[in-house]
């Protein structure tokens, strides 16, 4: 695609942004009907022409006018037709202005909808635009688009890290306030997600009422509003723009007059003066109104935030992303901080265009991610991961041996020795079988798993470093932060200890497979069944009868005869081999075990087992890379 269009069809005002594929700038907000922020309204004229925007609000020869139909989309069947007429009008304006070429194939539209809309409503909404003749399009949650806009806005300096944190999107629109909780780039459903019946339009109506009450022609203006909804709505839009103008820089307007005048041309002209000052601002935010159940805007907004907080099951938001024209109000930010004191509130420079720009960005990101994932898939399907793992596999075995031999002797061999010493195990020949069972049981404990993760983590560091020689160029090419595919970013080094969170590297089932493979390997190495020597020969048994070998050394013999292995040695004689004497020999025995294991790994290790380990570990790393790639994507469907 060469061009990506973001269409934020709002209940009161709408905006369209365009982003060229090779542009380094943020999306351009397009002018439609002479306005970048277009009134969401259309009118059928007596001539058969359809007009949209401000003109539709007061056209004298209109036979039908419609406004605020998006908020009725889920409940009013007629609203779908109204939306189609407006969307068709916007499309015609884009063609007429040359912002979009007819039969253009190399472009797409990303269109926003409230976070609370379910898949069926989204499909109906998509079909509405498709029937109007729009180019290929996709329906995207407005909250996601707002998050993308914040991530992409250079002045914010939020970037990739925002995707790993819990974020609350607060979209304060004209008719509704939309809350969405996003964690790790994925939207999480909360009970109050979607539309809350609280919007800036309530303030607009209050400001209009205040202006009408203060007018010398109050009765005349009230009569016009009662008879002409289009003129009332037009004046309300003027009130909205004045309100947003004031809250954009309230400090400035303390010393200047923030005033607008609307000429209402009904049966005879009448002028309405709109005025914003500190007193009016306080009344709009904190004054109680019947529209809100005799509560203030502040009270309803704050209670909605508390409801969101109470229904978040995960971590509390670290970032609150504010969007929508009303979010310019400084008190909105303060109310958010009161409910979420540990969060940071951020917003775009002009939040009324955040969603349309974010939608356009979503289009390019979507295409970029498809290319990024395709190239990563080619890398994963190559033999490069396997080659890197194979070149380091001997290091993994050595690290595991260094880490696990002493704990195995202490937690498996010593208990078996105590059982033989107490007479629970009758013959020395039976020790080997008991040892194998004890080793397997110990290696499946959480303690052993935790110990084994240490050498795995240490081994992963150089492997991850070599992998990044391939993954970093892929990330750079597709404008993805290189950390997105960095295994090393999941490993934390502290002096000589390297710790790893297994859940962040491998799925539980996969790490279990890895541990099971290592367990099978170690049991094969430590239990061979011959029971007559400290080190047996051949790949079938490297450490045969470890406890028996300990007893042999402690008794001062180099090997045992079969008769001794089968003998039921009296307990008094067994007691002669004390715990202290056994512990004093474990150090030298452990050194012998490690040395012999190294020799066997280098000379006699089963190539089939090694190949399986390489395949298993490589597969897990490849799966891990694929899953890590998902972190950089904010779900777009």
C-alpha positions in Angstrom: 0.0 0.0 0.0 1.2 3.5 -0.8 -1.4 5.5 1.2 -3.3 4.8 4.5 -6.4 6.7 5.5 -7.7 7.0 9.0 -11.4 7.9 9.4 -12.6 8.9 12.8 -16.4 9.2 12.4 -17.4 10.8 15.7 -20.9 11.4 17.0 -20.4 15.2 16.9 -17.4 15.8 14.7 -15.3 13.7 12.4 -11.8 13.8 11.0 -9.9 12.0 8.1 -6.1 11.7 8.1 -3.8 10.3 5.5 -0.3 8.8 5.8 2.0 8.1 2.8 3.9 4.8 3.0 7.3 6.5 2.8 6.5 9.6 4.9 8.6 10.3 8.0 6.0 12.9 9.2 2.9 12.2 11.2 -0.4 11.7 9.3 -1.9 14.7 7.6 -5.3 15.7 8.8 -7.3 16.3 5.6 -9.6 19.3 5.0 -13.2 18.1 4.2 -15.8 20.7 3.4 -13.4 23.4 4.4 -12.8 22.0 7.9 -10.3 19.6 9.4 -12.8 18.9 12.2 -16.0 18.2 10.3 -19.4 18.4 11.9 -21.0 14.9 11.8 -24.2 15.9 10.0 -25.8 15.5 6.6 -28.9 16.9 4.9 -31.0 16.0 1.9 -31.8 19.1 -0.1 -34.8 19.6 -2.3 -32.6 19.4 -5.3 -31.7 15.9 -4.4 -28.1 16.9 -3.4 -26.7 15.6 -0.1 -24.6 18.0 1.9 -22.5 17.2 5.0 -20.8 19.1 7.7 -21.7 22.6 8.9 -23.7 23.4 5.8 -26.1 20.6 6.6 -26.9 22.2 9.9 -28.6 25.3 8.5 -29.3 24.7 4.8 -32.6 26.4 4.2 -33.8 24.0 1.5 -33.2 20.8 3.4 -35.9 18.2 3.4 -34.1 16.0 6.0 -31.3 16.6 8.4 -29.6 14.1 10.6 -26.9 14.5 13.4 -25.5 12.4 16.2 -26.4 9.1 14.6 -23.2 7.2 15.6 -24.3 7.1 19.2 -27.6 5.5 18.0 -25.9 2.9 15.8 -26.4 0.0 18.1 -30.0 0.8 19.1 -31.6 2.6 16.1 -32.0 0.9 12.7 -32.3 4.3 11.0 -28.9 5.3 12.3 -27.2 2.8 10.0 -28.7 4.5 6.9 -27.8 7.9 8.3 -24.2 6.8 8.8 -24.1 5.5 5.3 -25.3 8.8 3.8 -22.7 10.8 5.8 -19.9 8.3 4.9 -20.8 8.5 1.3 -20.8 12.3 1.5 -17.3 12.3 3.0 -16.0 9.9 0.3 -17.4 12.2 -2.4 -15.7 15.2 -0.9 -12.4 13.4 -0.8 -12.7 12.6 -4.5 -13.8 16.1 -5.4 -10.8 17.6 -3.5 -8.4 15.2 -5.1 -7.4 13.7 -1.8 -8.4 10.3 -3.1 -8.3 9.0 -6.7 -11.2 6.9 -8.1 -10.3 3.3 -8.8 -7.2 3.7 -6.7 -6.0 0.3 -5.7 -2.9 1.0 -3.6 -4.6 2.5 -0.6 -6.8 1.4 2.3 -9.0 2.9 5.0 -8.8 2.2 8.7 -12.1 3.2 10.4 -12.6 3.6 14.2 -15.3 2.2 16.4 -15.9 2.3 20.2 -13.9 -0.3 22.2 -17.1 -1.8 23.5 -18.6 -2.8 20.1 -18.7 -6.5 19.6 -17.7 -8.3 16.4 -21.2 -8.4 15.0 -21.6 -4.6 15.3 -18.2 -4.1 13.9 -19.0 -6.2 10.8 -22.2 -4.2 10.3 -20.2 -1.0 10.5 -17.6 -2.3 8.0 -20.4 -3.3 5.6 -21.8 0.2 5.8 -18.6 1.8 4.4 -18.2 -1.0 1.9 -21.6 -0.4 0.4 -20.6 3.3 0.0 -17.8 2.2 -2.3 -14.8 2.8 0.0 -11.4 1.2 -0.9 -10.3 -1.9 1.2 -11.0 -1.1 4.8 -10.7 -2.4 8.3 -12.5 -1.5 11.5 -10.2 -0.7 14.4 -10.9 0.1 18.1 -10.6 3.8 18.6 -8.8 3.1 21.9 -6.1 1.2 20.1 -5.8 3.9 17.5 -5.3 6.4 20.3 -2.6 4.3 21.8 -0.8 4.0 18.5 -1.0 7.7 18.1 0.7 8.3 21.5 3.4 5.7 20.7 4.2 7.3 17.3 4.1 10.9 18.5 7.7 12.0 18.7 7.0 14.7 21.3 5.7 12.0 23.7 8.9 9.9 23.8 6.9 6.9 25.0 7.7 4.5 22.3 8.0 0.8 22.5 8.0 0.6 26.3 4.3 1.6 26.5 3.4 -1.7 25.0 4.8 -3.7 27.9 2.9 -1.6 30.5 -0.7 -1.5 31.6 -2.4 1.4 29.9 -5.8 3.0 30.4 -7.3 4.7 27.3 -9.7 7.5 28.2 -11.5 8.8 25.1 -13.7 11.7 26.1 -16.0 12.3 23.1 -19.1 14.4 22.5 -21.7 11.9 23.6 -19.8 9.2 25.4 -16.6 8.5 27.3 -14.8 5.4 26.2 -12.5 3.5 28.6 -10.2 0.7 27.4 -7.6 -1.2 29.5 -4.6 -2.4 27.4 -1.9 -4.6 28.9 1.1 -5.7 26.9 -0.4 -4.2 23.8 -3.6 -6.3 24.1 -7.0 -5.0 25.1 -8.4 -6.6 28.2 -12.1 -6.6 28.7 -13.4 -4.7 31.8 -16.9 -4.4 32.9 -17.1 -0.6 32.2 -15.2 -0.8 28.9 -17.1 0.7 26.0 -19.4 3.7 26.1 -20.3 5.5 29.2 -23.1 8.1 28.7 -21.0 11.1 29.5 -19.6 13.4 26.9 -18.5 16.9 26.2 -21.9 17.5 24.5 -23.4 17.9 28.0 -21.1 20.9 28.7 -21.9 22.3 25.2 -25.7 22.2 26.1 -25.1 23.8 29.4 -23.0 26.6 27.9 -25.7 27.2 25.3 -28.3 27.4 28.0 -26.2 29.8 29.9 -25.8 32.0 26.8 -29.5 31.9 26.0 -30.4 32.8 29.6 -28.1 35.8 29.6 -29.4 37.1 26.2 -31.8 40.1 26.0 -33.7 38.0 23.5 -33.8 34.9 25.6 -37.5 34.1 24.9 -36.9 34.5 21.2 -33.9 32.2 21.2 -35.6 29.5 23.3 -38.5 29.6 20.8 -36.1 29.1 17.8 -34.4 26.2 19.6 -37.8 24.6 20.3 -38.9 24.9 16.7 -35.6 24.3 14.8 -33.3 21.5 16.0 -30.8 22.2 13.2 -30.2 25.8 14.5 -30.0 24.6 18.1 -27.4 22.0 17.1 -25.5 24.5 15.1 -25.3 26.9 18.1 -24.3 24.0 20.3 -21.4 23.2 17.9 -20.3 26.8 18.2 -20.5 26.5 22.0 -18.4 23.4 21.8 -15.7 25.1 19.8 -15.6 28.0 22.1 -15.4 25.7 25.1 -12.4 23.8 23.6 -10.7 27.0 22.6 -11.0 28.2 26.3 -9.7 25.0 27.8 -6.8 24.7 25.4 -5.2 27.7 27.2 -7.3 28.7 30.2 -4.5 30.8 31.7 -4.5 33.0 28.7 -8.2 33.6 28.8 -8.1 34.8 32.4 -6.9 38.1 31.0 -8.7 38.1 27.6 -12.2 37.8 26.5 -13.1 34.3 25.1 -16.3 35.2 23.2 -18.1 34.1 20.0 -21.2 35.5 18.3 -23.6 33.4 16.3 -26.0 34.9 13.8 -29.2 32.8 13.8 -31.1 33.4 10.6 -34.5 31.9 11.3 -37.7 33.9 10.4 -35.7 37.0 11.3 -32.1 37.3 12.3 -31.1 37.2 16.0 -27.6 37.2 17.4 -26.5 34.9 20.3 -23.3 35.7 22.2 -21.4 32.8 23.7 -18.9 33.6 26.5 -16.3 31.4 28.4 -14.6 32.5 31.6 -13.6 31.0 35.0 -17.1 31.1 36.4 -18.6 29.5 33.3 -15.8 26.8 33.3 -16.5 26.0 37.0 -20.2 25.7 36.4 -19.7 23.4 33.4 -17.4 21.0 35.3 -18.8 21.1 38.8 -22.4 22.4 38.5 -25.1 19.8 39.0 -27.5 19.1 36.2 -30.7 17.1 35.7 -29.1 15.5 32.6 -26.7 13.7 34.9 -29.2 12.7 37.6 -28.6 16.0 39.5 -24.8 15.3 39.6 -21.9 17.2 38.1 -19.7 16.2 35.1 -16.9 15.8 37.6 -18.9 13.5 39.8 -20.0 11.2 37.0 -16.6 11.1 35.3 -14.7 10.4 38.6 -17.2 7.6 39.5 -16.8 6.0 36.1 -13.0 6.0 36.6 -13.5 4.3 40.0 -15.7 1.7 38.4 -13.0 1.0 35.9 -10.4 0.8 38.7 -12.5 -1.7 40.7 -13.0 -4.0 37.7 -9.3 -4.2 36.6 -8.1 -7.7 37.5 -4.5 -7.0 36.5 -2.0 -4.3 37.5 -3.2 -0.8 37.8 -2.5 1.4 34.8 1.0 3.0 34.7 0.0 5.3 31.8 -3.3 7.0 31.2 -3.7 8.0 27.5 -6.2 10.9 27.1 -7.8 11.6 23.8 -10.8 13.5 22.4 -11.3 17.3 22.4 -12.6 17.4 25.9 -9.4 15.9 27.3 -7.8 19.3 26.8 -9.5 20.4 30.0 -6.8 20.5 32.8 -9.2 19.2 35.4 -9.7 15.9 33.4 -6.1 15.1 34.0 -6.4 16.0 37.7 -9.5 13.8 38.1 -7.6 10.9 36.5 -4.6 11.4 38.9 -7.0 11.4 41.9 -8.2 7.9 41.0 -4.9 6.5 39.7 -2.3 8.5 41.7 0.6 6.3 40.5 -0.1 6.7 36.8 1.2 9.2 34.3 -1.3 11.0 32.1 -0.3 11.6 28.5 -2.0 13.0 25.4 -1.2 14.0 21.9 -0.5 17.7 21.0 -4.0 17.9 19.5 -6.0 15.1 21.0 -9.1 15.7 18.9 -7.1 14.3 15.9 -5.4 11.4 17.9 -7.8 8.7 16.7 -7.8 9.6 13.0 -4.0 9.9 13.0 -3.7 6.7 15.0 -5.9 4.9 12.5 -3.8 5.9 9.6 -0.7 4.8 11.5 -2.4 1.4 12.2 -2.6 0.9 8.4 1.1 1.3 7.9 2.1 -0.6 11.0 -0.1 -3.5 9.8 1.7 -3.7 6.5 5.1 -3.3 8.1 4.3 -6.1 10.6 3.2 -8.4 7.8 6.6 -7.9 6.1 8.5 -8.1 9.4 6.8 -11.4 10.4 7.4 -12.9 6.9 11.1 -12.2 7.1 11.2 -13.5 10.7 9.4 -16.6 9.5 12.0 -17.2 6.8 14.8 -16.9 9.4 13.1 -19.3 11.8 12.5 -21.8 9.0 16.2 -21.7 8.0 18.9 -23.8 9.8 20.6 -20.8 11.4 19.1 -21.3 14.9 20.0 -25.0 14.9 23.6 -24.2 13.8 24.0 -21.7 16.6 22.6 -24.1 19.2 24.7 -27.0 17.9 27.9 -25.0 18.2 27.1 -24.3 21.9 25.4 -27.6 23.0 28.6 -29.0 24.6 28.8 -25.9 26.8 25.2 -26.5 28.0 26.0 -30.1 29.0 29.1 -29.0 30.9 27.2 -26.2 32.7 24.5 -28.6 33.7 27.0 -31.1 35.0 28.8 -28.4 37.0 25.6 -27.2 38.6 23.8 -30.5 39.2 26.3 -33.1 40.3 26.7 -32.0 43.9 23.0 -31.4 44.5 22.3 -34.9 43.1 24.8 -36.5 45.4 23.4 -34.7 48.4 19.7 -35.1 47.6 19.7 -38.5 45.9 22.8 -40.5 46.7 23.1 -39.6 50.4 19.4 -40.6 51.1 19.9 -43.9 49.3 23.0 -44.5 51.3 21.1 -43.8 54.5 18.5 -46.3 53.5 21.1 -49.0 52.9 22.9 -48.1 56.1 19.7 -48.5 58.1 18.9 -51.9 56.5 15.9 -50.7 54.4 17.9 -51.7 51.3 19.1 -55.3 51.8 21.7 -55.7 49.1 24.3 -53.5 47.6 23.1 -54.7 44.2 19.7 -53.1 44.9 21.2 -49.7 45.5 21.6 -48.9 41.8 17.8 -49.3 41.1 16.9 -47.2 44.2 19.4 -44.5 43.2 17.9 -44.3 39.7 14.4 -43.8 41.2 15.7 -41.2 43.7 17.5 -39.2 41.0 14.4 -39.1 38.8 12.3 -38.0 41.8 14.7 -35.3 42.8 15.2 -33.9 39.3 11.5 -33.4 39.0 11.3 -31.2 42.1 10.9 -27.4 41.9 14.3 -27.1 43.6 16.0 -29.1 40.9 14.2 -27.2 38.1 15.2 -23.9 39.7 18.9 -25.1 39.9 18.8 -26.3 36.3 17.5 -23.0 35.0 20.7 -21.3 36.1 23.0 -23.0 33.7 20.3 -22.8 31.0 20.2 -19.0 31.5 24.0 -18.7 31.5 24.2 -20.7 28.3 21.5 -18.7 26.6 23.5 -15.4 26.9 26.1 -16.2 24.2 23.5 -18.0 22.1 21.2 -14.9 22.3 24.1 -12.7 21.3 24.8 -14.7 18.2 21.0 -14.8 17.3 20.9 -11.0 17.5 23.4 -10.8 14.6 20.5 -11.9 12.5 17.5 -10.5 14.3 18.7 -6.9 14.8 18.9 -6.3 11.1 15.4 -7.6 10.6 14.1 -5.2 13.3 16.0 -2.2 11.9 14.8 -2.9 8.4 11.1 -2.9 9.4 11.4 0.0 12.0 10.8 -2.4 14.9 12.8 -1.8 18.2 15.6 -4.3 18.2 14.7 -5.4 21.7 11.6 -6.9 20.4 13.5 -10.0 19.3 16.3 -9.9 21.9 16.5 -12.9 24.2 19.1 -11.0 26.1 16.5 -8.4 27.1 14.8 -11.2 29.1 18.0 -12.2 30.9 19.3 -10.1 33.9 22.9 -10.3 34.9 23.9 -9.5 38.5 27.6 -10.0 39.3 28.3 -13.7 38.6 24.7 -14.8 38.9 22.4 -14.8 35.9 18.7 -15.2 36.6 16.0 -16.1 34.2 12.2 -15.9 34.3 11.2 -19.1 32.5 7.7 -17.9 31.9 9.1 -15.0 29.8 11.3 -17.2 27.7 9.3 -20.4 27.1 5.8 -21.5 27.5 5.3 -23.9 30.5 4.7 -26.9 28.3 7.9 -26.2 26.4 10.2 -25.6 29.4 8.8 -28.9 30.8 9.8 -30.6 27.6 13.3 -29.2 27.9 13.6 -30.2 31.5 12.3 -33.7 30.7 14.9 -34.1 28.0 17.6 -33.1 30.4 16.2 -35.4 33.1 16.3 -38.3 30.7 19.8 -37.4 29.7 21.1 -37.2 33.3 19.4 -40.4 34.4 21.0 -42.1 31.4 24.4 -40.7 32.5 24.1 -41.4 36.2 22.5 -44.8 36.3 24.0 -47.5 34.1 23.3 -50.6 36.2 26.7 -52.3 36.5 27.2 -51.3 40.1 30.9 -52.4 40.3 32.9 -49.4 39.5 32.9 -45.7 40.1 33.1 -45.0 36.3 31.7 -47.6 33.9 32.7 -47.6 30.2 30.5 -47.0 27.2 27.7 -44.6 26.4 25.0 -46.7 28.2 26.3 -46.0 31.7 28.7 -43.3 32.6 28.0 -43.3 36.4 26.9 -46.8 37.2 25.9 -47.3 40.8 27.1 -44.1 42.3 26.2 -44.9 45.9 27.8 -48.3 45.6 30.9 -46.7 44.3 30.9 -44.4 47.3 30.8 -47.3 49.6 33.6 -49.0 47.7 35.8 -46.0 48.1 34.9 -45.6 51.8 35.7 -49.2 52.5 39.1 -48.8 50.7 38.4 -51.2 47.8 38.5 -50.5 44.1 35.6 -52.9 43.2 33.2 -55.4 44.7 32.8 -59.0 43.9 29.4 -60.3 43.0 29.2 -62.2 46.3 29.6 -59.0 48.2 27.0 -57.2 46.0 24.5 -60.0 46.9 25.4 -60.2 50.5 23.1 -58.9 53.3 25.8 -57.1 55.3 25.0 -56.9 59.0 23.8 -53.5 60.3 26.7 -53.1 62.8 29.1 -53.4 59.8 27.1 -50.9 57.8 27.2 -48.5 60.7 30.9 -48.5 60.5 30.6 -46.3 57.4 29.6 -43.1 59.2 27.8 -40.0 57.9 30.8 -37.9 58.5 33.1 -40.2 56.5 30.7 -40.2 53.7 30.4 -36.3 53.7 34.1 -36.0 53.8 34.5 -38.0 50.6 31.6 -36.4 48.6 33.9 -33.5 47.4 36.5 -35.7 45.9 33.8 -38.1 44.6 32.0 -35.2 42.9 35.2 -34.1 41.2 35.7 -37.6 39.9 32.2 -37.7 38.7 32.4 -34.4 36.8 35.7 -35.3 35.2 34.4 -38.6 34.0 31.2 -37.0 32.7 33.2 -34.5 30.7 35.3 -37.3 29.1 32.2 -39.3 28.3 30.4 -36.2 26.8 33.4 -35.6 24.5 34.0 -39.2 23.5 31.0 -41.4 24.1 27.9 -39.2 24.1 25.0 -40.6 22.1 24.7 -38.5 18.9 21.0 -39.3 18.6 20.3 -37.8 22.1 22.4 -34.7 21.2 20.5 -34.2 17.9 17.2 -34.4 19.8 18.4 -31.9 22.3 19.5 -29.5 19.6 16.1 -29.9 17.8 14.1 -29.4 20.9 16.0 -26.3 22.1 16.1 -24.8 18.7 12.4 -25.3 18.3 11.7 -23.7 21.6 13.9 -20.7 20.7 12.2 -20.3 17.4 8.8 -20.4 19.0 10.0 -17.9 21.6 11.2 -15.5 18.8 7.8 -15.8 17.1 5.9 -15.1 20.3 8.2 -12.2 21.1 7.4 -10.7 17.7 3.8 -10.5 18.8 4.8 -8.0 21.6 5.5 -5.3 19.0 2.0 -5.6 17.5 -1.0 -3.9 19.0 -3.8 -6.2 17.9 -5.6 -4.5 15.0 -8.6 -6.8 14.5 
